[in-house]
Amino acid sequence: MGGFKIVCLLSVISALIVSVLLFLLCEDRLLPVPATPVVPDRWWGKGEGGNVDDEKISKFLISVSEDTISDLRSRIISDLPRLSPALEDSAFNYGFNTEFLKDIARYWLEEFDWQAQETLLNSFPQFITNIDGLDIHYLHVKPSPASGQKIVPLLLVHGWPGSIVEFLDIIPLLTAGNEEVALEIIAPSIPGYGFSSAPGKPGFNSKHAAQIFKKLMVRLGHEKFYCQGGDWGSFITTHLATLFPSHVLGLHVNMGGVISPGGMMKNLLVLVPGMKYLLVDQEDMEKVSSLGSVYASLLRESGYFHQQATKPDTVGVGLSSSPLGLAAYILEKFSTWTNPDWTSDNTGGLEGGSHPIKRDRMLTNVMLYWVTNSITSSMRFYKENFPVIMDQDISRIPLEMPVGFADFPKELYRAPKYLISGKFPHLIQYTRMPRGGHFAAMEEPQLLAEDIIKFINAAEEEANFVAKQEF
C-alpha cells in the first residue's frame, strides 16, 4: 500500500512539474532569450560594390512612356482570344473568372485613365536614394501642423501584392492627425517592388529590408520613429523593431507576422477540449471556435505562397508577359483576401459597388507591377523569407517598446490576443475592428488611421509619463 502511495505522489509531482514547464513555455519564460542577431552590411546591387558613402537623395516623378502604354494595350488585345472559357456556374471557385476578366480588359482599354492615376501618384512627394547598392523609392509626406500638434515620424510599409498605392487614401488622414499629433509619413517601396530596384544577388530577406529601411529613416534625420505595416510590412517592421530596438518608438501592425514559441504552443493547446476557456479572451472565442475550417481555408488560399516560396521565376515568366495574367493573379487576391465569401460571386465582389476599393485604385496597383516589370522580383521575396519565417531567434526576442495591433475580421488568418502576446509583451492596444480585410489601408483607411493615431497618442503619453518619473 505504501508503494502505491509513493507512485501516486510521484505522479502528482510529475504532473505538477509538467504543468509548470508547460505554463512557462506558453508564457515564453522557459527558453532563454537569444542574443539579437547582427545583420552584416552587404552590397545588394549588381557587381562587387560601389560608392557606399553616396547618400544623395533625388526627387522622383513617375513618367511612363507612350511606348509602354501602347505595348500594354496590344498585349491585352492579343491576350483576349486565348482566354480559356470559364466553367458553368464556377464563379471564382477556380480562380479568377475569365468571363469577368473580359470586362476588366474592356474597362482597362476603354475607360481606365493611366495619366490621371500617374498625376495622382505624383501629387505625393517622392524620392530615390541608394542604400547598399539599391535605389530605394519612397513617398515622403510632411504634415502642416496645427498649433499644439507634435510631429511624429512614421515608417509605413506595404505588402504583396500591394505597393505604395495602398497608402494613397490613408496618408492624408495620418498627416492631418488629431489634436495631439500629426504624422510625417515615409512609405518606401520594398526592394524588388515598384520603383525600388531589385536585389541583384540571392538572399535578400525581411532582415535586410528592415536594415535598409532603418538606414533610410536615419538618413532622413529620424534616429527614432514609429513603424506600421500589414502583410510583409508587418513582418519587416517587426524585424526592424527586433533588430534595431533603440530606433523604434513603437510598432503598430494589422497582421500577426512573427509568433513566439509560447504563442505557437497556445495555438496547439486550444485544440484540446476545454483549454480555450483558459487561454482565450471571451472576445476572441469566435477566432478559435472553428480552427479546422480556418486551416482548410488557409490551405485553399495559400497555393500562391508555395509557388512563390519555391519557384518564383517560373510563374514570373507568364505574369511578366501577359497583362491580363498579371491582373487576374493580383485582383483575385483583392477579391478573396477582402472577403472569402466572394468566391461564390461571378465577379468575385469586384463589381457592383460591394467592394470597398475602387477599381481604378486596384488597376493602378497592377500597373505599378507592370510598368516596372517587378512581379518576379516581388515574388522572390517569398523564397528569400521562407527560411526566415522558421527563424526561432527572431520570434523568441520579445519587444519591449509599445505595440498596437488592429484585428480586421476578414483577414486571412486572424491573430487572437494570446497568439501575439509572447512576442509583444507590451501590447498596449488591441483593437477588434468592426469590418475590413487584408488590405486594411485601402479598404478601411479611416478605421486604420484612427487606430494608428490612437496608438501613437497612447505610446507618447506613456513615454512622457516615464520621462517625468525618471526626472
Secondary structure, DSSP 4 states (H G I P E B T S, - for coil): -HHHHHHHHHHHHHHHHHHHHHHHHHTT-SSPPPPPPP------SSSS---TT---EEE------HHHHHHHHHHHHHHGGGPPPPPTT-TTTTSS-HHHHHHHHHHHHHT--HHHHHHHHHTS-EEEEEETTEEEEEEEE---PPTTPEEEEEEEE--SS--GGGGTTHHHHHHH--SSEEEEEEEEPPTTSTTSPPPSSTT--HHHHHHHHHHHHHHTT-SSEEEEESTHHHHHHHHHHHH-GGGEEEEEESS-----HHHHHHHHHTTSTTTHHHHS-GGGHHHHTTHHHHHHHHHHH-HHHHHHHH-HHHHHHHHTT-HHHHHHHHHHHHHHTT-GGGGGSTTTT-SSS-SSS-HHHHHHHHHHHHHTT-HHHHHHHHHHHHHHHT-HHHHTS---S-EEEEE-TTSSS---HHHHTTT-TTEEEEEE-SS--S-HHHH-HHHHHHHHHHHHHHHHHHHHHHHHHH-
